């Protein structure tokens, strides 16, 4: 069962959510919250910007009222450019449940929306949508449910991850598809409105 919905980001949160951001290292980036807008750009503009590195992004989860369907909940996963230069994102981030180690299978790609390049100026935010299916939808033997402590997110084209603190029930066994992720889209995602 998913926990009550609140806004979480680095430096804030309560209850089951960590209030400390993950340290920025060669394998982890901090979690933070910054709002802004994004723009889809033409190929010539993209050519003049670098891909957004994990170290250039604050990755955070937007949660609030709504966003649930029978057996699952949709959350906007936000990626904010915290660098001093423009950069671009294209495609799917890698998303996995985390509890000191990766849990179960990584998120399956959901092609509900098309992939396109998103260019972020400093301070601007893009988003994707992560669907978390209730681990109770799977048999205990198939899923081996446990409480995840957060998500590990690898931005598109990158190899290092950012940690996002968030408690939810996850399958510890590989196989069941309890996470799905959409391609990165322009703008800040709105909790409860996964199709925006």
N, C-alpha and C positions, 0 to 999 in steps of 0.2 A: 504494500500500500504506500502511496506517495505521501509525503509529509505536507503540512499546511503551507500555503503559498505566501512567500514574502519576497521582497527584493533583496538579492544578495550580491555582493561584490566585495572587492578587497577593502578591508578596514571597517566593514559594517556587517551586521548579521547577528543572530541570536539563536538560542535554542540549540538545534542540532547542526547549525551551520558554523563553520570555523570563521572567526573574525580576523584571522591573520592571513595575509596573502602568502602564496607560495613564493619562496625566494627565487630570484632570477639567477639561473645557473646555465651550464651548457645543456642541461636537459629539462629545465623547468623555467617557466616565466611567471611573473606575478599576476594576480588577478586584480582588476580595477574596474571602476565605473566612470565613464566619461561619455557625454552625449554629443551628438553632432549630426551632420548629414553626409551623404555620399553621392557620387555621381558616376553613372556609367559613361565610359569614354570610348572614343574612336581608337583604332589600332595605332595611329600616329602618336597619340598622347600616351598610350600605354608603353610604346617603345622608349619614351623618354623617362619613364619611371621604373624603379627596381621593384621586384616582387617584395611584398611585405614579409620581412623576417619575423620569426617568433619573438625575438628581442625587441622589435619595433611595435609590438601589439600588446595591449591589455585585453585579456579575454575574460568575459564575465557573463553570467546567466541572468536574464531578465525574467522574473517570475512574479505572478500576481493573480488576481481573480480570473477565472475562466481558463480556457485552453484545454479542457478535458473532453474526452469522448469515452465511450464504454471501454474500460480496461486500459486506457493510456492517457498521457498528458503531453501537450506540446509546449516547449519552452523556446523563446528566442535566445540564441547564443550569440552574444555581441562581440565584435572584434574592433577595437578602437586603436587608431594610429597614434601612439605616444611618442613617435620620433619627431625630429625637426624637419623632415622632408616627406614629399609625397611618395606613395608606394601603391602597388596594385595587388589585388587578389583575384584568383580565377579558380572555380571548381569547388570540390568538396574538401572540407577539413576531415581529418581522422578524429574520431571520438570513441573513447572507451571508458567503461566504469573503472573506478580505482579504489583500492582498499590496502594501500601499502604495496600493492602489485596490481596488475591488470586483471579484471574479472571477466569471465565469459568471452563471448565473441565481440569484436569491435562493431561499431554501428554500421548497418547496411545502408547503402546509398539509395536515396529516394529521389527519383527523377520527376517529381510533381511540377517542378519549375525548371526552366532552361538555365544552362550555365551561361554566364556572361562576365566580362571583366568589370571589376569595380575598382576605381581609383580613389584612394583616400588621401586627402590633404591632412596635415598635422591636426589632430584633435577630432577628426571625423570618424564615424562608426559605420561598419557594415554588419550584417547579421546572417545567420542561417537559422534553421528550425530543427531542433532535436526532439524527437518523439521518444518518450520513455514508456514502454509497455509494462504494466503491473506484473511483477514476477509471479504473482498468484495465478496468472493465466496459464502457467505451465505446471506440469506435475513436479513434485518435489524431487523425484529421482532424476528427472530430465534437467531440472534447473539448479538444484541445490541453492536456494535463495539465501542471500546474506545482505547485510546493510553496506552499501557502498559509501565511502566518505567523500567522493567527489568524481569529477570527470577529468580525464586527460585529453587535451585537445591539441592536435598537430595542425597548424594552419596549412592551407593548400600549398603544395610544392615544398614544404619544409620537412625536416627530419627531427627537430626538437619539439618538445611538448610544453604546453602551459597547463597548470593545474587550476581547476575551478572547484572550490569547496562547496559541496552540496550532498546532503544525505538522502538516499533513496534505496529501495529494495532492488537488488540486481541478481541476475543468475551468475553463479560462480563457475558453472560448467559451460564449456564451449558448445555451441549448437543453437540453442534458442535465440531467436532474433528479438531482443527486448529493447534495442536502440536502433533508431534510424536517423539519418541526417540528410538535409537538402543542400544544394549548392549555395555558396555565398551570394547574397543579394544586397542591393543598395539600401542604405538607411538603417535606422535603429528599429529593431523588431519590437512589436507591441504584444505584451502578454495577453493571451486569450484570442489573438487574431493571427493564426499561423499562415494565412494566405495573403497577408499584406506584404 
